[in-house]
Amino acid sequence: MKYEAGYNAAYAEIYAALDDLDHPRRCDGCRPCEVMKATLEWMMQGLSRRLTQEEFYSLARVLKSAEGNAIGEWQNKPSDTV
């Protein structure tokens, strides 16, 4: 039972970081972000081995564009702090 509570708590922290759009702006490298970063790096390494170079570059361009869109949304969002 203790194991399950800790397991669920870890996922709760990750989901909380994912759900908070302002989190990346104010994060200083928390554990959930480190786990998400490692997961993305692992995924991209796997994809780089399975996709052609052209497919991988196309994916990288799509992700870069999505990142730019997300940054634009974060910058246009009114601040909660005054």
Gaussian input, Z-matrix of N, CA and C with variables (Angstrom, degrees):
# hf/3-21g

backbone

0 1
 N
 C     1     B1
 C     2     B2     1     A1
 N     3     B3     2     A2     1     D1
 C     4     B4     3     A3     2     D2
 C     5     B5     4     A4     3     D3
 N     6     B6     5     A5     4     D4
 C     7     B7     6     A6     5     D5
 C     8     B8     7     A7     6     D6
 N     9     B9     8     A8     7     D7
 C    10    B10     9     A9     8     D8
 C    11    B11    10    A10     9     D9
 N    12    B12    11    A11    10    D10
 C    13    B13    12    A12    11    D11
 C    14    B14    13    A13    12    D12
 N    15    B15    14    A14    13    D13
 C    16    B16    15    A15    14    D14
 C    17    B17    16    A16    15    D15
 N    18    B18    17    A17    16    D16
 C    19    B19    18    A18    17    D17
 C    20    B20    19    A19    18    D18
 N    21    B21    20    A20    19    D19
 C    22    B22    21    A21    20    D20
 C    23    B23    22    A22    21    D21
 N    24    B24    23    A23    22    D22
 C    25    B25    24    A24    23    D23
 C    26    B26    25    A25    24    D24
 N    27    B27    26    A26    25    D25
 C    28    B28    27    A27    26    D26
 C    29    B29    28    A28    27    D27
 N    30    B30    29    A29    28    D28
 C    31    B31    30    A30    29    D29
 C    32    B32    31    A31    30    D30
 N    33    B33    32    A32    31    D31
 C    34    B34    33    A33    32    D32
 C    35    B35    34    A34    33    D33
 N    36    B36    35    A35    34    D34
 C    37    B37    36    A36    35    D35
 C    38    B38    37    A37    36    D36
 N    39    B39    38    A38    37    D37
 C    40    B40    39    A39    38    D38
 C    41    B41    40    A40    39    D39
 N    42    B42    41    A41    40    D40
 C    43    B43    42    A42    41    D41
 C    44    B44    43    A43    42    D42
 N    45    B45    44    A44    43    D43
 C    46    B46    45    A45    44    D44
 C    47    B47    46    A46    45    D45
 N    48    B48    47    A47    46    D46
 C    49    B49    48    A48    47    D47
 C    50    B50    49    A49    48    D48
 N    51    B51    50    A50    49    D49
 C    52    B52    51    A51    50    D50
 C    53    B53    52    A52    51    D51
 N    54    B54    53    A53    52    D52
 C    55    B55    54    A54    53    D53
 C    56    B56    55    A55    54    D54
 N    57    B57    56    A56    55    D55
 C    58    B58    57    A57    56    D56
 C    59    B59    58    A58    57    D57
 N    60    B60    59    A59    58    D58
 C    61    B61    60    A60    59    D59
 C    62    B62    61    A61    60    D60
 N    63    B63    62    A62    61    D61
 C    64    B64    63    A63    62    D62
 C    65    B65    64    A64    63    D63
 N    66    B66    65    A65    64    D64
 C    67    B67    66    A66    65    D65
 C    68    B68    67    A67    66    D66
 N    69    B69    68    A68    67    D67
 C    70    B70    69    A69    68    D68
 C    71    B71    70    A70    69    D69
 N    72    B72    71    A71    70    D70
 C    73    B73    72    A72    71    D71
 C    74    B74    73    A73    72    D72
 N    75    B75    74    A74    73    D73
 C    76    B76    75    A75    74    D74
 C    77    B77    76    A76    75    D75
 N    78    B78    77    A77    76    D76
 C    79    B79    78    A78    77    D77
 C    80    B80    79    A79    78    D78
 N    81    B81    80    A80    79    D79
 C    82    B82    81    A81    80    D80
 C    83    B83    82    A82    81    D81
 N    84    B84    83    A83    82    D82
 C    85    B85    84    A84    83    D83
 C    86    B86    85    A85    84    D84
 N    87    B87    86    A86    85    D85
 C    88    B88    87    A87    86    D86
 C    89    B89    88    A88    87    D87
 N    90    B90    89    A89    88    D88
 C    91    B91    90    A90    89    D89
 C    92    B92    91    A91    90    D90
 N    93    B93    92    A92    91    D91
 C    94    B94    93    A93    92    D92
 C    95    B95    94    A94    93    D93
 N    96    B96    95    A95    94    D94
 C    97    B97    96    A96    95    D95
 C    98    B98    97    A97    96    D96
 N    99    B99    98    A98    97    D97
 C   100   B100    99    A99    98    D98
 C   101   B101   100   A100    99    D99
 N   102   B102   101   A101   100   D100
 C   103   B103   102   A102   101   D101
 C   104   B104   103   A103   102   D102
 N   105   B105   104   A104   103   D103
 C   106   B106   105   A105   104   D104
 C   107   B107   106   A106   105   D105
 N   108   B108   107   A107   106   D106
 C   109   B109   108   A108   107   D107
 C   110   B110   109   A109   108   D108
 N   111   B111   110   A110   109   D109
 C   112   B112   111   A111   110   D110
 C   113   B113   112   A112   111   D111
 N   114   B114   113   A113   112   D112
 C   115   B115   114   A114   113   D113
 C   116   B116   115   A115   114   D114
 N   117   B117   116   A116   115   D115
 C   118   B118   117   A117   116   D116
 C   119   B119   118   A118   117   D117
 N   120   B120   119   A119   118   D118
 C   121   B121   120   A120   119   D119
 C   122   B122   121   A121   120   D120
 N   123   B123   122   A122   121   D121
 C   124   B124   123   A123   122   D122
 C   125   B125   124   A124   123   D123
 N   126   B126   125   A125   124   D124
 C   127   B127   126   A126   125   D125
 C   128   B128   127   A127   126   D126
 N   129   B129   128   A128   127   D127
 C   130   B130   129   A129   128   D128
 C   131   B131   130   A130   129   D129
 N   132   B132   131   A131   130   D130
 C   133   B133   132   A132   131   D131
 C   134   B134   133   A133   132   D132
 N   135   B135   134   A134   133   D133
 C   136   B136   135   A135   134   D134
 C   137   B137   136   A136   135   D135
 N   138   B138   137   A137   136   D136
 C   139   B139   138   A138   137   D137
 C   140   B140   139   A139   138   D138
 N   141   B141   140   A140   139   D139
 C   142   B142   141   A141   140   D140
 C   143   B143   142   A142   141   D141
 N   144   B144   143   A143   142   D142
 C   145   B145   144   A144   143   D143
 C   146   B146   145   A145   144   D144
 N   147   B147   146   A146   145   D145
 C   148   B148   147   A147   146   D146
 C   149   B149   148   A148   147   D147
 N   150   B150   149   A149   148   D148
 C   151   B151   150   A150   149   D149
 C   152   B152   151   A151   150   D150
 N   153   B153   152   A152   151   D151
 C   154   B154   153   A153   152   D152
 C   155   B155   154   A154   153   D153
 N   156   B156   155   A155   154   D154
 C   157   B157   156   A156   155   D155
 C   158   B158   157   A157   156   D156
 N   159   B159   158   A158   157   D157
 C   160   B160   159   A159   158   D158
 C   161   B161   160   A160   159   D159
 N   162   B162   161   A161   160   D160
 C   163   B163   162   A162   161   D161
 C   164   B164   163   A163   162   D162
 N   165   B165   164   A164   163   D163
 C   166   B166   165   A165   164   D164
 C   167   B167   166   A166   165   D165
 N   168   B168   167   A167   166   D166
 C   169   B169   168   A168   167   D167
 C   170   B170   169   A169   168   D168
 N   171   B171   170   A170   169   D169
 C   172   B172   171   A171   170   D170
 C   173   B173   172   A172   171   D171
 N   174   B174   173   A173   172   D172
 C   175   B175   174   A174   173   D173
 C   176   B176   175   A175   174   D174
 N   177   B177   176   A176   175   D175
 C   178   B178   177   A177   176   D176
 C   179   B179   178   A178   177   D177
 N   180   B180   179   A179   178   D178
 C   181   B181   180   A180   179   D179
 C   182   B182   181   A181   180   D180
 N   183   B183   182   A182   181   D181
 C   184   B184   183   A183   182   D182
 C   185   B185   184   A184   183   D183
 N   186   B186   185   A185   184   D184
 C   187   B187   186   A186   185   D185
 C   188   B188   187   A187   186   D186
 N   189   B189   188   A188   187   D187
 C   190   B190   189   A189   188   D188
 C   191   B191   190   A190   189   D189
 N   192   B192   191   A191   190   D190
 C   193   B193   192   A192   191   D191
 C   194   B194   193   A193   192   D192
 N   195   B195   194   A194   193   D193
 C   196   B196   195   A195   194   D194
 C   197   B197   196   A196   195   D195
 N   198   B198   197   A197   196   D196
 C   199   B199   198   A198   197   D197
 C   200   B200   199   A199   198   D198
 N   201   B201   200   A200   199   D199
 C   202   B202   201   A201   200   D200
 C   203   B203   202   A202   201   D201
 N   204   B204   203   A203   202   D202
 C   205   B205   204   A204   203   D203
 C   206   B206   205   A205   204   D204
 N   207   B207   206   A206   205   D205
 C   208   B208   207   A207   206   D206
 C   209   B209   208   A208   207   D207
 N   210   B210   209   A209   208   D208
 C   211   B211   210   A210   209   D209
 C   212   B212   211   A211   210   D210
 N   213   B213   212   A212   211   D211
 C   214   B214   213   A213   212   D212
 C   215   B215   214   A214   213   D213
 N   216   B216   215   A215   214   D214
 C   217   B217   216   A216   215   D215
 C   218   B218   217   A217   216   D216
 N   219   B219   218   A218   217   D217
 C   220   B220   219   A219   218   D218
 C   221   B221   220   A220   219   D219
 N   222   B222   221   A221   220   D220
 C   223   B223   222   A222   221   D221
 C   224   B224   223   A223   222   D222
 N   225   B225   224   A224   223   D223
 C   226   B226   225   A225   224   D224
 C   227   B227   226   A226   225   D225
 N   228   B228   227   A227   226   D226
 C   229   B229   228   A228   227   D227
 C   230   B230   229   A229   228   D228
 N   231   B231   230   A230   229   D229
 C   232   B232   231   A231   230   D230
 C   233   B233   232   A232   231   D231
 N   234   B234   233   A233   232   D232
 C   235   B235   234   A234   233   D233
 C   236   B236   235   A235   234   D234
 N   237   B237   236   A236   235   D235
 C   238   B238   237   A237   236   D236
 C   239   B239   238   A238   237   D237
 N   240   B240   239   A239   238   D238
 C   241   B241   240   A240   239   D239
 C   242   B242   241   A241   240   D240
 N   243   B243   242   A242   241   D241
 C   244   B244   243   A243   242   D242
 C   245   B245   244   A244   243   D243

   B1=1.4442
   B2=1.5278
   B3=1.3497
   B4=1.4579
   B5=1.5266
   B6=1.3399
   B7=1.4578
   B8=1.5255
   B9=1.3214
   B10=1.4594
   B11=1.5321
   B12=1.3165
   B13=1.4684
   B14=1.5261
   B15=1.3280
   B16=1.4625
   B17=1.5193
   B18=1.3120
   B19=1.4637
   B20=1.5228
   B21=1.3193
   B22=1.4664
   B23=1.5259
   B24=1.3257
   B25=1.4615
   B26=1.5267
   B27=1.3259
   B28=1.4612
   B29=1.5266
   B30=1.3096
   B31=1.4608
   B32=1.5239
   B33=1.3031
   B34=1.4659
   B35=1.5288
   B36=1.3281
   B37=1.4726
   B38=1.5219
   B39=1.3225
   B40=1.4630
   B41=1.5221
   B42=1.3237
   B43=1.4714
   B44=1.5251
   B45=1.3140
   B46=1.4678
   B47=1.5259
   B48=1.3356
   B49=1.4690
   B50=1.5201
   B51=1.3238
   B52=1.4644
   B53=1.5292
   B54=1.3159
   B55=1.4628
   B56=1.5216
   B57=1.3133
   B58=1.4654
   B59=1.5292
   B60=1.3284
   B61=1.4584
   B62=1.5236
   B63=1.3127
   B64=1.4676
   B65=1.5225
   B66=1.3074
   B67=1.4627
   B68=1.5361
   B69=1.3450
   B70=1.4725
   B71=1.5229
   B72=1.3171
   B73=1.4597
   B74=1.5133
   B75=1.3255
   B76=1.4572
   B77=1.5297
   B78=1.3321
   B79=1.4680
   B80=1.5247
   B81=1.3295
   B82=1.4594
   B83=1.5248
   B84=1.3370
   B85=1.4621
   B86=1.5117
   B87=1.3296
   B88=1.4661
   B89=1.5280
   B90=1.2939
   B91=1.4600
   B92=1.5350
   B93=1.3477
   B94=1.4692
   B95=1.5295
   B96=1.3231
   B97=1.4671
   B98=1.5259
   B99=1.3230
   B100=1.4643
   B101=1.5288
   B102=1.3346
   B103=1.4693
   B104=1.5323
   B105=1.3344
   B106=1.4618
   B107=1.5268
   B108=1.3228
   B109=1.4630
   B110=1.5262
   B111=1.3199
   B112=1.4684
   B113=1.5303
   B114=1.3265
   B115=1.4602
   B116=1.5206
   B117=1.3250
   B118=1.4648
   B119=1.5327
   B120=1.3175
   B121=1.4602
   B122=1.5237
   B123=1.3260
   B124=1.4584
   B125=1.5240
   B126=1.3347
   B127=1.4572
   B128=1.5337
   B129=1.3248
   B130=1.4638
   B131=1.5324
   B132=1.3202
   B133=1.4657
   B134=1.5233
   B135=1.3294
   B136=1.4616
   B137=1.5152
   B138=1.3254
   B139=1.4584
   B140=1.5266
   B141=1.3266
   B142=1.4671
   B143=1.5245
   B144=1.3232
   B145=1.4674
   B146=1.5277
   B147=1.3303
   B148=1.4541
   B149=1.5245
   B150=1.3182
   B151=1.4537
   B152=1.5271
   B153=1.3186
   B154=1.4612
   B155=1.5188
   B156=1.3139
   B157=1.4551
   B158=1.5298
   B159=1.3232
   B160=1.4604
   B161=1.5322
   B162=1.3322
   B163=1.4673
   B164=1.5266
   B165=1.3263
   B166=1.4598
   B167=1.5234
   B168=1.3285
   B169=1.4637
   B170=1.5271
   B171=1.3485
   B172=1.4689
   B173=1.5227
   B174=1.3315
   B175=1.4587
   B176=1.5243
   B177=1.3167
   B178=1.4650
   B179=1.5299
   B180=1.3357
   B181=1.4684
   B182=1.5274
   B183=1.3357
   B184=1.4658
   B185=1.5224
   B186=1.3340
   B187=1.4647
   B188=1.5226
   B189=1.3245
   B190=1.4658
   B191=1.5276
   B192=1.3294
   B193=1.4614
   B194=1.5288
   B195=1.3343
   B196=1.4673
   B197=1.5203
   B198=1.3227
   B199=1.4625
   B200=1.5234
   B201=1.3289
   B202=1.4605
   B203=1.5203
   B204=1.3291
   B205=1.4670
   B206=1.5239
   B207=1.3293
   B208=1.4630
   B209=1.5294
   B210=1.3180
   B211=1.4661
   B212=1.5195
   B213=1.3397
   B214=1.4587
   B215=1.5161
   B216=1.3242
   B217=1.4657
   B218=1.5149
   B219=1.3454
   B220=1.4681
   B221=1.5220
   B222=1.3241
   B223=1.4621
   B224=1.5300
   B225=1.3240
   B226=1.4596
   B227=1.5221
   B228=1.3450
   B229=1.4387
   B230=1.5216
   B231=1.3427
   B232=1.4654
   B233=1.5225
   B234=1.2956
   B235=1.4602
   B236=1.5166
   B237=1.3348
   B238=1.4618
   B239=1.5134
   B240=1.3351
   B241=1.4648
   B242=1.5096
   B243=1.3046
   B244=1.4697
   B245=1.5010
   A1=110.94
   A2=118.26
   A3=121.55
   A4=110.39
   A5=115.48
   A6=120.10
   A7=109.86
   A8=117.27
   A9=121.57
   A10=111.20
   A11=117.48
   A12=120.91
   A13=110.53
   A14=117.10
   A15=120.85
   A16=111.85
   A17=116.12
   A18=122.35
   A19=110.03
   A20=116.59
   A21=121.21
   A22=111.64
   A23=117.50
   A24=121.04
   A25=110.60
   A26=117.03
   A27=120.45
   A28=110.35
   A29=116.56
   A30=119.43
   A31=111.25
   A32=117.51
   A33=120.52
   A34=110.41
   A35=117.18
   A36=120.86
   A37=110.96
   A38=116.86
   A39=120.72
   A40=110.00
   A41=116.90
   A42=119.63
   A43=111.58
   A44=118.06
   A45=120.56
   A46=110.29
   A47=116.75
   A48=120.45
   A49=110.77
   A50=117.62
   A51=121.18
   A52=111.62
   A53=116.81
   A54=121.35
   A55=113.37
   A56=117.27
   A57=121.85
   A58=109.39
   A59=117.64
   A60=121.08
   A61=112.98
   A62=117.98
   A63=121.22
   A64=112.52
   A65=117.27
   A66=121.07
   A67=112.76
   A68=119.96
   A69=118.51
   A70=113.57
   A71=117.68
   A72=120.89
   A73=112.56
   A74=116.89
   A75=119.14
   A76=113.30
   A77=116.53
   A78=120.04
   A79=110.63
   A80=115.07
   A81=119.99
   A82=111.20
   A83=116.68
   A84=120.52
   A85=113.00
   A86=116.82
   A87=120.43
   A88=110.30
   A89=116.43
   A90=121.95
   A91=112.58
   A92=120.04
   A93=118.32
   A94=112.29
   A95=118.06
   A96=120.57
   A97=111.03
   A98=117.06
   A99=120.54
   A100=110.64
   A101=117.29
   A102=121.54
   A103=109.54
   A104=117.21
   A105=120.38
   A106=110.44
   A107=117.50
   A108=121.38
   A109=110.72
   A110=117.20
   A111=121.16
   A112=110.49
   A113=116.72
   A114=120.49
   A115=110.74
   A116=117.11
   A117=120.83
   A118=111.56
   A119=117.10
   A120=120.05
   A121=110.75
   A122=117.08
   A123=122.05
   A124=110.23
   A125=116.59
   A126=121.47
   A127=110.64
   A128=117.23
   A129=120.40
   A130=111.14
   A131=117.80
   A132=120.13
   A133=110.45
   A134=116.65
   A135=120.32
   A136=112.03
   A137=116.49
   A138=120.17
   A139=111.30
   A140=116.91
   A141=119.66
   A142=111.14
   A143=117.22
   A144=120.62
   A145=111.89
   A146=117.71
   A147=120.86
   A148=113.90
   A149=117.46
   A150=121.33
   A151=110.33
   A152=116.08
   A153=118.54
   A154=107.53
   A155=116.38
   A156=120.13
   A157=109.83
   A158=117.51
   A159=120.96
   A160=111.23
   A161=116.64
   A162=119.98
   A163=111.19
   A164=115.97
   A165=119.99
   A166=110.78
   A167=117.93
   A168=121.22
   A169=110.92
   A170=116.72
   A171=119.85
   A172=110.28
   A173=116.39
   A174=120.64
   A175=110.72
   A176=117.00
   A177=120.84
   A178=110.68
   A179=117.49
   A180=120.35
   A181=111.04
   A182=116.88
   A183=120.66
   A184=110.13
   A185=117.15
   A186=120.96
   A187=111.02
   A188=117.82
   A189=121.02
   A190=110.33
   A191=116.36
   A192=120.68
   A193=110.62
   A194=116.60
   A195=120.60
   A196=110.49
   A197=116.86
   A198=120.81
   A199=110.15
   A200=116.71
   A201=120.45
   A202=111.71
   A203=116.67
   A204=120.42
   A205=110.99
   A206=117.04
   A207=120.73
   A208=110.47
   A209=117.07
   A210=120.17
   A211=109.84
   A212=116.37
   A213=120.00
   A214=112.28
   A215=116.74
   A216=120.18
   A217=110.98
   A218=117.42
   A219=120.48
   A220=110.49
   A221=117.07
   A222=120.21
   A223=111.36
   A224=117.50
   A225=121.17
   A226=113.65
   A227=116.85
   A228=120.78
   A229=109.18
   A230=118.12
   A231=119.25
   A232=111.40
   A233=116.12
   A234=121.34
   A235=110.92
   A236=115.71
   A237=121.08
   A238=111.47
   A239=116.42
   A240=119.62
   A241=109.58
   A242=115.87
   A243=120.04
   A244=109.38
   D1=-41.48
   D2=178.57
   D3=-62.31
   D4=-41.76
   D5=-179.99
   D6=-59.27
   D7=-46.06
   D8=-178.14
   D9=-63.33
   D10=-39.03
   D11=179.08
   D12=-64.13
   D13=-43.36
   D14=178.01
   D15=-66.49
   D16=-40.66
   D17=178.36
   D18=-60.64
   D19=-48.19
   D20=179.68
   D21=-66.50
   D22=-35.49
   D23=179.21
   D24=-64.75
   D25=-39.34
   D26=178.80
   D27=-62.04
   D28=-44.72
   D29=178.40
   D30=-67.26
   D31=-35.03
   D32=177.96
   D33=-61.83
   D34=-39.83
   D35=177.98
   D36=-64.16
   D37=-42.11
   D38=-179.69
   D39=-66.11
   D40=-45.98
   D41=179.26
   D42=-63.80
   D43=-35.97
   D44=177.84
   D45=-64.06
   D46=-41.11
   D47=178.20
   D48=-66.60
   D49=-38.36
   D50=178.96
   D51=-67.26
   D52=-38.49
   D53=-175.67
   D54=-75.96
   D55=-21.28
   D56=-177.94
   D57=-90.68
   D58=102.76
   D59=-176.54
   D60=-63.33
   D61=-25.43
   D62=179.55
   D63=-84.84
   D64=-9.35
   D65=-175.59
   D66=-54.59
   D67=-49.27
   D68=-177.34
   D69=-59.84
   D70=-30.68
   D71=-178.68
   D72=-68.41
   D73=-33.62
   D74=-174.54
   D75=-111.21
   D76=4.37
   D77=-177.92
   D78=-80.61
   D79=139.81
   D80=177.59
   D81=-110.48
   D82=26.01
   D83=178.26
   D84=96.85
   D85=46.66
   D86=-180.00
   D87=-68.14
   D88=165.37
   D89=-177.51
   D90=-59.58
   D91=-44.48
   D92=177.58
   D93=-58.87
   D94=-39.79
   D95=178.92
   D96=-66.62
   D97=-38.37
   D98=177.91
   D99=-63.86
   D100=-40.02
   D101=178.31
   D102=-65.43
   D103=-44.68
   D104=179.89
   D105=-64.15
   D106=-40.46
   D107=178.91
   D108=-62.80
   D109=-45.62
   D110=179.64
   D111=-63.49
   D112=-38.53
   D113=179.03
   D114=-65.09
   D115=-44.49
   D116=178.67
   D117=-64.63
   D118=-40.04
   D119=177.64
   D120=-62.70
   D121=-43.39
   D122=178.55
   D123=-61.98
   D124=-43.76
   D125=-179.57
   D126=-64.13
   D127=-44.60
   D128=-178.83
   D129=-66.55
   D130=-36.51
   D131=176.48
   D132=-63.62
   D133=-42.25
   D134=178.01
   D135=-64.53
   D136=-42.15
   D137=178.74
   D138=-65.91
   D139=-37.04
   D140=-179.17
   D141=-62.61
   D142=-27.64
   D143=178.53
   D144=-82.22
   D145=-24.04
   D146=-173.90
   D147=-101.12
   D148=-22.35
   D149=-179.20
   D150=-97.12
   D151=154.44
   D152=172.13
   D153=-68.94
   D154=165.62
   D155=-179.76
   D156=-60.54
   D157=-41.47
   D158=179.58
   D159=-63.89
   D160=-42.62
   D161=178.66
   D162=-63.82
   D163=-41.32
   D164=-179.23
   D165=-65.63
   D166=-42.40
   D167=177.83
   D168=-64.44
   D169=-37.38
   D170=176.93
   D171=-62.88
   D172=-43.61
   D173=177.65
   D174=-61.81
   D175=-43.14
   D176=179.55
   D177=-61.99
   D178=-39.48
   D179=178.27
   D180=-65.61
   D181=-41.21
   D182=178.43
   D183=-62.11
   D184=-45.03
   D185=-179.89
   D186=-65.21
   D187=-39.26
   D188=178.47
   D189=-64.10
   D190=-40.48
   D191=177.72
   D192=-64.30
   D193=-42.59
   D194=178.59
   D195=-63.22
   D196=-38.99
   D197=177.72
   D198=-62.20
   D199=-44.12
   D200=178.76
   D201=-62.08
   D202=-40.75
   D203=177.73
   D204=-63.79
   D205=-42.25
   D206=-179.49
   D207=-65.48
   D208=-41.66
   D209=178.70
   D210=-62.73
   D211=-41.54
   D212=177.46
   D213=-60.83
   D214=-41.10
   D215=177.86
   D216=-65.24
   D217=-41.94
   D218=-179.61
   D219=-64.40
   D220=-38.37
   D221=-178.16
   D222=-71.08
   D223=-30.16
   D224=-179.32
   D225=-87.24
   D226=-9.25
   D227=-179.19
   D228=-76.10
   D229=130.94
   D230=177.51
   D231=-61.56
   D232=141.12
   D233=-179.10
   D234=-72.37
   D235=141.92
   D236=176.91
   D237=-81.10
   D238=-17.61
   D239=-179.47
   D240=-100.81
   D241=141.30
   D242=179.63
   D243=-125.06

